[in-house]
């Protein structure tokens, strides 16, 4: 069976994470990807494990785009490409001779995708920025604040990776539109900003999961004003984790498990039964939310009575959404995940439906003064 993007050629002028991960996903869908690296290789080569993970299946060419001859070599390749991805700050690609007007003049049908922190237009377009800057500006750091109110960046580079996924979706849609019907249909110019995707995700979570709003109706009218304010601040900060049944707990053997019940009444009832806390099963969701600290302590005491595997067997028999807390290495060894995402050599496949693997399973090699 042919891959969905078989026959599509991609030129990738991106470094580090957002662009390279996007082109890795495209390669996993069958596209032929050529990295264009500066002399000495892209900066991520000093992190070999990361570089290998997101650059497998690609070829590489070293070009010094400050040199006219190398710029001409790049534009010669543009004429045969379907997709061009660049990850420079706005204006840099133009100065290097590979901005959208020049590239599309050489190939009007090419899909030109720019990935940047703040996008190609707007007051912040010229500002430098990385994942943490986009998280902060989009509200993600606010959502991740600790009990003291201090904001934090998420441990996963959400802005980078969400931009990667947005770029892939946009590129595939542009290719479909280009190749539908008329053979002379032009390509597209795509402006993907990390802060855009981060704000989209943050807004969905901030606006869509507002437990404080429903809890306000369940707070007793005579509640102390300070206690009321602290309660609402906790609910606003913790979001779903304010629920006593959406949390990570420690078991008797020191291992951890995650209970992922949200608004399912039948799960809540079964969970209370399994933990020997049947008297709690009649509580409404609003009451559970307000009383969450007390209920979490009761859950914790109950779960510390048995080792994790014993609890997992019991919860599985009840059909509850409970699982072990694994390290990434343990996750790759899990039979379910290994069967879905780990290839015979122990490497992770790209999480894209319809991908059939890479044309070759190695990253581009480094050579003297550059990349071969």
N, C-alpha and C positions, 0 to 999 in steps of 0.2 A: 504494500500500500504506500502510495506516495505521501510525502509530508505536505502539510497545508501550504507552506511557503517555499516549496521546492522551485528552483528557478529564479528566486528573488535574490538580488545581490545588494549587500549593505556595506557602505563605507562608514566606519565608526571612528570619529575623532574625539572620543570622550575618554576621561580618565577617572580613576578612583571607583566610585560605586554607582551613581544613578544611571549614567549612560551605558557603562559596561554590563551592568545587570540586565538592562533592557535589550542590548544586542545579544546577550547570552540566551535570553528567552526567545528571541527571533531565530537564533541559530538552532535552538532546540526544536523549533517549529519547521526547520528545514532550510532556512535562508543560508546563503553563503556570506559570511561576515569577514571583512578584512579590517583589522585595526590599523589605524594610521598613528604611529608613535613618533615622538620627538627623538633626536639622538640621545642614546643612553636609556631609552625606554620610558614608559609612563611611570609616574610616582608610585603607583600601587605595587610595583615590582619589589619594593622593599618590604612588603608584607606578602611573602610567597603563597601562603595558604589562601588568603583572600584572593590574590591575583589568579591563582589556579582555579578556584571555585567559580569565578564569574567570567573567565576568559577561555574556558575549554571549548574546543570546537571551532576556534577562529584561526585565521591566518593573520600575519602581521607584516607591515612594511614600514621602514623608518624613513621619514621625510622631514627635512628641516624647512618648514614653510616660510622661514625668513629668507630662503634662497630662491631666486626666480626659477631656477631649473627644477627644483623639487615642487614648487607650486604648479608648474606646467605638468609634471608627472601626475600630480593629484587630479588636475582637471582632465587629463586624458582618461583616467579611471572613472571620473564622474560620467563621462559619456556612455559608459556601459552599465551604470548602476541604477538601481531602483529606489534606494533609500540612502540618505545622507544624514548622519546624526552628529551634532556637535554640542559640546558642553562648555563652551567658553562664556565669559561674561559678555553681555551685549556690546557689540562693536569690535570685539577682538577678531572674530572670524573675518569681518570685512577688512581689517588691517592686514590679516594674513593672506588675503586673496581668495578666501573660500566662503565669503558671505553668501546669503541666499540669492541676491541678484546675479552674482557671477556664476554660481553653481547652476541656477535654473536657466541662465542664458546658454550654458553649454549643454543642458539637458532639461528641456521644459517639462518632461514627464516625471522627473525625479520628485520623490517625497522628501522634503527637507525638514528635519526635526531639530529644533533647538531646545536643549534642557539647561535651565539655569535656576539659580536660587529664587529670583524675584520676577523673572519674565522679561520679555523684550520691550515692554512698554510700561509706563507708570513712573511715579516719582522715585521709586527705589531701584529702577532698572540697572543703574550703574554701581550700586553698592555690592561689595563682595559679600558672600555668605555661604555657610555650610549648613548641614542638617540641623544643628542646634539653633542656629539663627532662625531658620524657617519654623522650627517647633515653637520657639519663643514668640515669634510674631503672629503665628496662627492660633495661639491659645493652648497648644498641647502642654507646654511647661506649666501653665496655670492649672490645667486639669490634673497634672501629676504632682501637685504640691503635697508636702508631708503634713503630719498633724500640727506642726508649728506654723504652718502657712507658707513655708518656703517652697517656691516652685522648683521643679527639677526637669531635666531632659529625660525622655524615655530611654531605656537602655538599648533598644533597637532603633536604628536610624530610620524612623517612620517616614520622615519627609523625603529622604533619598529613595527609599524603596517604593513608596506610593507614587512618586514621580516616574519611576521605572515602569510600573504597571500602567500608568496613564499614557506614557509614551508608546508602549507596545499596543495598547488598544487604539490609540489615535493613528498610529502608523498602519495598522491592519485595516482600519476603517478607510483611511485615505487610499490605500492600495486597492481596496475593493471598489471604491468610488471611481478611481482612475481607470480601472480595467473593465468597468461595466459599460458595455455598449461601444461607444466610439473609440477607435484605436488611437485617435489623436487627442484624446482628452488629456488636459494638463495634470501635472502632479499637484502637490499641496505644500503649504508652508505652515508648520506646526510650532506653536509656542507653548512649551510645557514648563511650568514653574513649580518648584518644590513647595513654595509657600501656598500655592493654589490647592494642591492635593492635600497638604497638611490641614489647611483651613476647612476643606470639604469634610475630611474625616473628623476633625475636632468639632465642627458644628453639628454633625449628625449625632455625635455622642453627647455634646453639651446640651443641645436643645431637645433631643429625642429621649434622653434618659434622665429625667428630672424627678428624682424621688422626693426631693424637698417639697415640690408642689403638692403631691398627694399627701405627704406626711403632715403638711400644715393643717389639713382637715381633721387629722387624727390626734393632734396635740390637745391635751386637756386645756380648757379655757383659762384655768387658774395657774397654769405652769409659770414658774419663775421666769422673768424676761431674759435673764442671763443664760439660764439653762436652755430656754427656747432658741436663743441666738446661737449658742454653741451646737445644739442639735442640728439646726438648719445648715450651719457651716460644715458640719461633718457630713451630712447627707450630700451637700453640693460637691464636696471634695471627693468622697468615696464612690459616688455613683452606684453602679451595681454592687460594688463591694460593701456598701452599707447594709445590704441584705445579709442576714445571718446564715442563709443557705447558699451564698455565693462567695465562698471563701476557701482558703487553704488551712488545713489543720494538721497537727502533729499527732502521731499515734504512739502506742506504748513502746515500740522498738525504735523510736526516734525518726522513723520514715514519715513522709508527708503525703497527704492525699488532697485532692481538690474536689469540692462539692460544687456542682454547677447548676443548681436549681434556680429558676428565675421566677416566673409567675404561674407555674403549673401547680394547681391545687393538689392533684393526685400525687405528684412527686413530694410535695411538702408533707402530706399525710403519711406516705410510706416512709419518708425519712424520719419523722418523729417516732413512728412505730419501731423502726430498726434501731434507733438510738435509745429506746426505752423512755421516751419523753412524750408519750401519747397525750398528756394533758395540754401540750402546746399545739396540738394539731388543729384546734378550732380557731386559732388566732387568724385574723384577717391579714392581708399583706401589709396594709398600712400600720397595723399594730405591731407586726413583726419588724417593720422598718424602724419604728420609734423605739422598740425594746431591744433592738439588735445587740447592743453591747452585753446585755444580760443573757440573751439567748446564745450568743457566741460562746460565752463562758460555760454555759451548761453543755453545749455541744463539745467543747474542748475537753471538759472533764469526762464526758462519756467516751469520747474517742481515745483518750489516753488509757483506757482499760484493756484494749486489745491491740495486737500488732496490725500493721497496715494490710497485709495479705488476707488476714482473717476478715477485716472489714470489707475489703474489696470483694471477696467471695460473697459476703452477705448482701452487699449493695447490688452486685451483679444479679444475684438471684431475685432481688426486688425490682430489677429493671431501672435502677436509678442512674442519673448522669454523674457518676463519680469515677475518678481515675487517679492513678499514681502521679506524683510530681517527679518528672524525670529530668536528668541532665540532657543536653543535646546529644552526647555520646550514647546515653542509654536509649534515647528516642530513636537513633539510627539503628539500634539493635532490636528494637521492639518488632515482633513478627508482623504486625499489621503495617507499620510504617515502612519497614524494610521491604515488604512485598510491593508496596506502592511506589516508593521513591528511590530506593537504593539499587544501583545497578550491580551486576556481578562483580565488579571491581571495588565495590564499597563506596562509590561516589554517588552523590545525590543527583538525581535527574531534576530537570526544571519542572516546577509545579504548573505545567500548562497542559490542559486537555487537548488531545490531538497531536501532541509532540511525539515523535518516534525516535528521539535521541539525536545525537550529534554525528556529523559526518566523520569527525575524528575526535578522540577523547583526550586530547592534551592541549595545554595552552601554548601559545607561540613561544619559541625558545629565544633566549637572549644570546646575542653574539657579540663579538668585539665591537665596542663603541655603538652598539645598537641592537637591533632585533633582526633575526634572519627570517 
